[in-house]
Amino acid sequence: MRKFNGYQRGVNLGGWLSQRISTEPEYMDSFITEDDVKRIAGWGFDHVRLPVDYDVIEEDDGRPVESGHKHIEDCISWCRKYGLNIVLDLHKSYGYMFDKGAVPDADRFFTDQALQDRFILTWENLISRYGSDHDIIAFELLNEVVNPLYTEKWNDIADRAIDIIRSHEKDAIIILGGVRNNSVLSVPSLRRPRDSRIVYNFHCYEPLCFTHQKAYWVDNSDFDLTYPGELSEYIEKSRLLGEDDIADVIEKLGQTSGVEFFEKIFAPAIDYAKKMDAMLYCGEYGVIDRAPAADAMRWISDINEAFAKYGIGRALWNYKEKDFGLIDRHYDGIRDDVIKTMVISNES
């Protein structure tokens, strides 16, 4: 499988231009600064993933919001200065977001031609502005498609977006994920890449019952789990969260932890990427700050070893806040080890 060079070890900048808690200029100007980008580069990372919600850069009628674009331009400038690449991720589109309740009737996006046309227009605007920076930017079409009923419709919409991007920049890297919140199990449902610069994307928080324990936005998650943990408990809690597909995988594998666990759940995606001669990227992975820090360290170490073995690019969720922040107090005791693991595993 081809290695996604330049995007092997990164971190998300969530909470700034996406899922932000304030729209005030003071917040937007200070949440991420040049010093943050300098710090990330100093750790030895090679890229950041920059989630962007459409309403940061566009009015509802499609007119540009120049103040929002200024933040993207600043990030590009800082990353050039410190030698980092960027994944520009459209985290929320007009009429669609993965987050439950963030937009009314999110599934309408897959049946409403006007919403799809708006999505294409957003991408035409983005590639028109930032296509010339494709030497350091990879373009991620949409953060997470949830409903598996729209697998083929999403493939159709993605093809339209790819056509628009290619009409402006034939060499731009395009990152494409599948349904079920970008599940690694959904990678084989993606179509054959149209060219060699399309990258298959997935997110991995498996087992979710461990990485999202006590998450206030996840129903039935008010419990404590360790890593490694008991097989039966992981299966029970996964089913409690509605993660029956992962519960079935855990039951079949007979394990919940270790490098081998991740290798096995990645295997169908890896095999499919090899068959399609495509690269793989994990745009999000991480452990909530309510899990024991030492257990989080073990989970991060195991998954990074599996990523590195197959040359899978990855970006940790998250640099700051959003309940997963690497620079937040919860990670004080293990932060250096997390960073070392991410950098060293990539070089092994």
C-alpha positions in Angstrom: 0.0 0.0 0.0 1.3 3.4 -0.9 2.4 5.6 2.0 0.7 9.0 2.5 3.9 11.0 2.7 3.8 14.4 4.4 0.7 13.4 6.4 2.1 10.7 8.7 1.9 12.4 12.1 -0.5 15.3 12.7 -3.0 16.8 15.1 -6.4 18.4 14.7 -7.2 22.1 15.3 -10.8 21.4 16.2 -12.7 24.1 18.1 -11.3 27.0 16.2 -12.9 27.3 12.8 -15.3 24.4 13.5 -17.5 23.5 16.5 -16.3 26.7 18.1 -17.9 27.9 21.4 -17.8 31.6 20.4 -17.9 33.7 17.3 -16.4 36.7 19.0 -13.3 38.1 17.3 -11.3 37.8 20.5 -12.0 34.1 20.6 -11.2 33.5 17.0 -8.0 35.5 17.1 -6.6 33.8 20.1 -7.8 30.2 20.1 -5.1 29.1 17.7 -2.1 31.4 17.0 1.3 31.2 15.3 2.8 30.0 18.5 0.6 27.0 18.5 1.7 26.0 15.0 5.3 26.6 15.9 4.9 24.3 18.9 3.3 21.6 16.8 6.2 21.7 14.3 8.7 21.7 17.1 7.2 18.4 18.4 8.2 16.8 15.1 4.8 16.6 13.5 4.4 17.0 9.8 0.9 18.4 9.4 -2.3 19.8 11.0 -5.8 18.9 10.2 -7.9 22.1 10.0 -11.7 21.5 10.4 -13.7 24.4 8.9 -17.5 24.9 9.1 -19.1 26.5 6.1 -20.6 29.3 8.2 -17.2 30.5 9.2 -16.3 31.3 5.6 -19.8 31.8 3.9 -23.0 33.6 4.6 -26.2 31.5 4.2 -26.6 33.0 0.8 -23.1 31.9 -0.2 -21.4 35.2 0.0 -17.8 34.9 1.4 -17.0 35.9 5.0 -13.6 37.4 4.6 -12.8 37.3 8.3 -13.1 33.6 8.3 -10.9 33.2 5.2 -8.4 35.4 6.9 -7.9 32.7 9.6 -7.4 30.0 7.0 -4.9 32.2 5.2 -3.1 32.9 8.5 -2.9 29.1 9.2 -1.4 28.5 5.7 1.2 31.2 6.2 2.2 29.8 9.6 2.4 26.3 8.3 4.6 27.4 5.4 6.8 29.2 7.9 7.3 26.2 10.1 7.3 23.4 7.5 3.9 21.8 8.1 1.3 20.5 5.7 -2.5 21.0 6.1 -5.6 18.9 5.7 -8.3 21.4 4.9 -11.4 19.6 6.2 -15.0 20.8 5.4 -16.4 19.8 8.7 -19.9 21.3 8.2 -21.6 22.0 4.9 -24.7 24.1 4.3 -27.5 21.7 5.2 -25.3 18.9 6.5 -23.3 18.0 9.6 -22.6 14.7 11.3 -23.3 16.1 14.8 -26.8 15.1 15.9 -29.1 18.1 15.8 -26.5 20.5 14.3 -28.7 21.0 11.3 -32.4 20.0 10.9 -32.9 16.7 9.0 -29.3 16.2 7.9 -30.3 13.3 5.7 -32.1 15.8 3.4 -28.6 16.7 2.1 -28.6 13.4 0.2 -32.0 13.9 -1.5 -32.1 17.7 -2.0 -30.4 18.8 -5.2 -30.1 22.4 -4.1 -28.1 21.4 -1.0 -25.8 19.3 -3.1 -25.3 22.1 -5.5 -24.4 24.4 -2.6 -21.9 21.9 -1.4 -20.3 21.9 -4.9 -20.3 25.7 -4.9 -18.5 25.7 -1.5 -15.8 23.4 -2.9 -15.5 25.5 -6.1 -14.9 28.6 -3.9 -12.4 26.8 -1.6 -10.4 25.3 -4.5 -10.4 28.7 -6.3 -8.9 30.4 -3.2 -6.6 27.7 -2.0 -5.9 25.4 -4.9 -2.6 27.2 -5.6 -1.4 26.0 -2.2 -1.9 22.4 -3.0 1.8 21.8 -2.5 1.1 21.9 1.3 -2.7 21.4 1.4 -4.8 18.2 1.0 -8.5 18.8 0.6 -11.0 16.7 2.6 -14.5 16.7 1.1 -16.7 16.2 4.1 -16.0 15.2 7.7 -18.3 12.3 8.4 -21.3 10.9 6.5 -23.4 9.1 9.0 -26.3 7.2 7.4 -25.2 4.0 5.5 -28.4 4.2 3.5 -26.8 6.9 1.4 -23.6 5.1 0.6 -24.0 5.3 -3.1 -25.5 8.7 -3.1 -22.5 10.0 -1.2 -20.3 8.4 -3.8 -22.2 10.3 -6.5 -21.9 13.6 -4.6 -18.2 13.1 -3.9 -17.6 12.4 -7.6 -19.1 15.8 -8.5 -16.9 17.5 -5.9 -13.8 15.7 -7.2 -14.7 16.9 -10.8 -14.9 20.5 -9.6 -11.6 20.3 -7.7 -9.9 18.6 -10.6 -11.1 21.3 -13.1 -9.1 23.8 -11.0 -6.2 21.8 -9.7 -5.5 18.5 -11.4 -2.7 17.7 -8.9 -4.5 18.5 -5.6 -4.7 15.7 -3.1 -8.3 14.9 -2.3 -9.3 13.0 0.9 -12.5 10.9 0.9 -14.2 9.1 3.7 -17.2 6.7 3.9 -20.4 6.3 5.9 -21.0 5.4 9.5 -19.0 8.4 10.7 -16.0 7.5 8.5 -15.8 4.0 10.0 -12.8 2.0 8.9 -15.3 -0.7 8.1 -16.8 1.6 5.4 -13.6 2.1 3.4 -14.4 -0.8 1.0 -17.7 0.9 0.1 -15.8 3.8 -1.5 -15.4 3.8 -5.3 -12.2 3.1 -7.1 -10.0 6.3 -7.0 -10.2 8.3 -10.2 -6.5 9.0 -10.0 -3.4 8.5 -7.8 -4.0 11.6 -5.7 -7.2 10.5 -4.0 -6.8 9.2 -0.4 -9.2 7.0 1.5 -10.0 8.3 4.9 -11.4 6.9 8.1 -11.7 7.8 11.8 -10.8 5.4 14.6 -12.0 5.6 18.2 -12.5 1.9 18.6 -13.5 0.6 20.9 -15.8 3.6 21.3 -16.9 2.4 24.7 -13.4 3.1 25.9 -12.4 6.2 24.0 -15.8 7.9 24.7 -16.6 6.8 28.2 -18.6 9.4 30.1 -19.0 11.5 26.9 -21.9 13.8 27.6 -23.0 13.7 23.9 -23.1 9.8 23.7 -26.1 8.2 25.2 -25.6 5.4 27.8 -21.8 6.1 28.1 -21.7 6.9 31.8 -19.4 4.1 32.8 -15.6 3.5 33.5 -13.5 1.3 31.4 -9.8 0.5 31.4 -7.5 -0.4 28.5 -6.9 -3.3 28.1 -10.2 -4.4 29.4 -12.4 -7.4 29.8 -13.7 -8.8 26.5 -17.2 -9.4 27.8 -17.4 -5.9 29.2 -16.3 -4.3 25.9 -18.9 -6.3 24.0 -21.6 -5.4 26.4 -20.8 -1.7 26.5 -20.4 -1.5 22.7 -23.8 -2.9 22.2 -25.2 -0.5 24.8 -23.8 2.3 22.7 -25.4 0.9 19.5 -22.0 -0.2 18.2 -23.1 -3.6 17.2 -20.8 -3.9 14.2 -17.8 -3.3 16.4 -19.1 -5.6 19.1 -19.4 -8.3 16.5 -15.8 -7.6 15.4 -14.5 -7.7 19.0 -16.4 -11.0 19.7 -15.0 -12.5 16.5 -11.4 -11.4 17.2 -11.5 -12.4 20.9 -9.5 -9.3 22.0 -10.1 -5.7 22.7 -6.5 -4.3 22.8 -3.0 -4.5 21.5 -1.4 -3.7 18.1 -3.0 -6.9 16.7 -6.4 -5.6 17.5 -6.0 -2.5 15.4 -4.3 -4.5 12.6 -7.2 -6.8 12.4 -9.9 -4.1 12.3 -7.9 -2.1 9.8 -7.3 -5.2 7.6 -10.3 -4.9 5.2 -9.5 -1.2 4.6 -5.8 -2.0 4.1 -6.6 -4.9 1.7 -9.0 -2.7 -0.3 -6.5 0.2 -0.5 -3.9 -2.2 -1.8 -6.3 -3.5 -4.4 -7.2 0.0 -5.5 -3.6 1.2 -5.2 -4.7 4.0 -2.8 -3.3 5.6 0.3 -5.0 5.5 3.7 -5.4 8.3 6.2 -7.0 8.4 9.7 -8.2 11.9 10.1 -9.2 11.5 13.7 -8.3 9.2 16.6 -7.9 9.8 20.3 -9.1 9.2 23.9 -11.5 11.4 25.9 -10.1 13.2 29.0 -12.4 11.2 31.2 -10.5 8.0 30.6 -7.5 7.1 32.8 -4.4 8.9 31.3 -2.2 5.8 31.6 -4.8 3.7 29.7 -5.1 6.4 27.1 -1.3 6.3 26.6 -1.4 2.5 26.0 -4.3 2.9 23.5 -2.4 5.7 21.6 0.8 3.7 21.6 -0.9 0.6 20.2 -2.8 2.3 17.4 0.2 4.3 16.3 2.3 1.2 16.0 -0.4 -0.2 13.7 -0.6 3.0 11.7 3.2 3.1 11.2 3.4 -0.5 10.1 1.2 0.2 7.1 2.2 3.8 6.4 -1.3 5.1 7.3 -1.3 8.9 7.8 -3.0 10.1 10.9 -4.0 13.2 12.9 -4.8 13.0 16.6 -8.0 14.5 17.9 -7.4 17.1 19.4 -4.7 19.7 20.0 -6.7 21.8 22.4 -10.0 21.4 24.3 -13.0 19.6 22.8 -12.6 17.0 25.6 -9.6 15.5 24.0 -7.0 18.3 24.2 -3.4 17.2 24.0 -2.2 20.4 25.7 -4.9 20.3 28.4 -4.2 19.4 32.0 -5.4 15.8 31.7 -2.4 15.0 29.5 0.2 16.7 31.6 1.7 13.5 32.9 1.8 11.7 29.5 2.0 14.4 26.9 5.7 14.0 26.2 5.2 10.2 25.9 2.3 10.6 23.5 4.2 12.9 21.3 7.3 10.7 21.4 5.1 7.7 20.5 3.6 9.5 17.5 6.9 10.6 16.2 9.1 7.5 16.9 6.5 5.0 15.7 6.4 6.8 12.4 10.2 6.6 12.0 10.5 2.9 13.0 
